Amino acid sequence: HSLQTPEQVLMERSSPEPDAQAPGPSYSLDDYDTKNLDSGDIEIVMAQASCSPQAAIDALHKHDNIVDAILALVDDQEAEEAAQRDSVLTKCCGTVDGQGSSSKS
């Protein structure tokens, strides 16, 4: 994943393409426990980590800043993807390293 700085995200959002209207979000932050959080921070975490509002909110509550929240979410996503790959390799090939479990002596 390529991370952008919060400033880059805000600049992209403040300068939409001509004649292009971004659709409104399909959620409302009013439906979530956002106390002590800035809605802009939640939006940035969601955009950078490609996550749900609840995941962004949970990460922001758990971590001290936006960067740590994003990194934690991205790390979690990468670990989950690696576990899924390992599971497929184990089912397919009998081992995670792809070498197979049988060996000839």
C-alpha positions in Angstrom: 0.0 0.0 0.0 1.2 3.5 -0.8 0.5 5.8 2.1 -0.1 9.5 1.7 0.4 12.2 4.2 -2.7 13.7 5.8 -1.9 16.9 3.9 -1.9 15.1 0.6 -5.3 13.5 1.4 -6.8 16.8 2.4 -5.4 18.5 -0.8 -7.0 15.8 -3.0 -10.3 16.2 -1.3 -10.2 20.0 -1.4 -9.6 20.1 -5.2 -12.1 17.9 -6.9 -12.0 17.4 -10.7 -14.1 19.9 -12.6 -17.6 18.8 -13.2 -17.1 15.8 -10.9 -19.2 15.4 -7.8 -18.1 12.9 -5.3 -21.0 10.8 -4.0 -21.8 11.2 -0.3 -20.7 8.6 2.1 -23.0 5.6 2.5 -22.7 5.8 6.3 -23.1 8.4 9.0 -20.5 8.9 11.7 -23.4 9.8 13.9 -24.0 6.0 14.1 -20.6 5.4 15.7 -19.0 6.2 19.1 -16.7 9.0 17.9 -16.2 10.8 21.1 -12.9 12.6 21.4 -12.2 11.9 17.7 -12.2 14.3 14.8 -14.3 13.2 11.8 -11.5 14.3 9.5 -9.1 12.0 11.2 -11.6 9.1 10.8 -12.0 9.9 7.1 -8.2 9.9 6.6 -7.7 6.6 8.4 -10.5 5.0 6.3 -9.1 6.3 3.1 -5.5 5.3 3.7 -6.2 1.9 5.3 -9.2 1.1 3.1 -11.2 0.1 6.2 -14.7 0.5 7.6 -15.7 3.5 9.8 -15.7 1.2 12.9 -12.2 -0.2 12.2 -10.9 3.4 11.8 -12.6 4.5 15.0 -11.3 1.5 16.9 -7.8 2.1 15.7 -7.9 5.8 16.5 -9.1 5.0 20.1 -6.3 2.4 20.5 -3.4 4.4 19.0 -2.0 7.8 19.8 -2.2 9.3 16.3 -3.4 8.9 12.8 -0.2 7.4 11.5 0.0 4.7 14.1 -3.7 3.9 13.5 -3.2 3.5 9.8 0.0 1.5 10.2 -1.7 -0.9 12.6 -4.7 -1.4 10.2 -2.4 -2.0 7.2 -0.2 -4.4 9.2 -3.3 -6.3 10.3 -4.6 -6.5 6.7 -1.2 -7.7 5.4 -1.0 -10.4 8.2 -4.5 -11.6 7.4 -3.6 -11.8 3.6 -0.5 -13.7 4.5 -2.4 -16.2 6.6 -4.9 -16.7 3.8 -2.1 -17.4 1.3 -0.5 -19.8 3.8 -3.8 -21.6 4.2 -4.2 -22.0 0.5 -0.7 -23.2 0.0 -1.1 -25.8 2.8 -4.3 -27.1 1.3 -2.9 -27.1 -2.2 0.7 -28.2 -1.7 0.8 -29.7 1.8 3.1 -27.1 3.2 3.4 -23.3 3.5 6.8 -23.1 1.7 5.4 -24.8 -1.4 7.9 -27.6 -1.2 5.4 -30.3 -0.5 5.5 -32.7 2.4 6.9 -35.7 0.6 10.6 -36.2 0.1 12.5 -39.1 -1.5 15.5 -40.5 0.2 
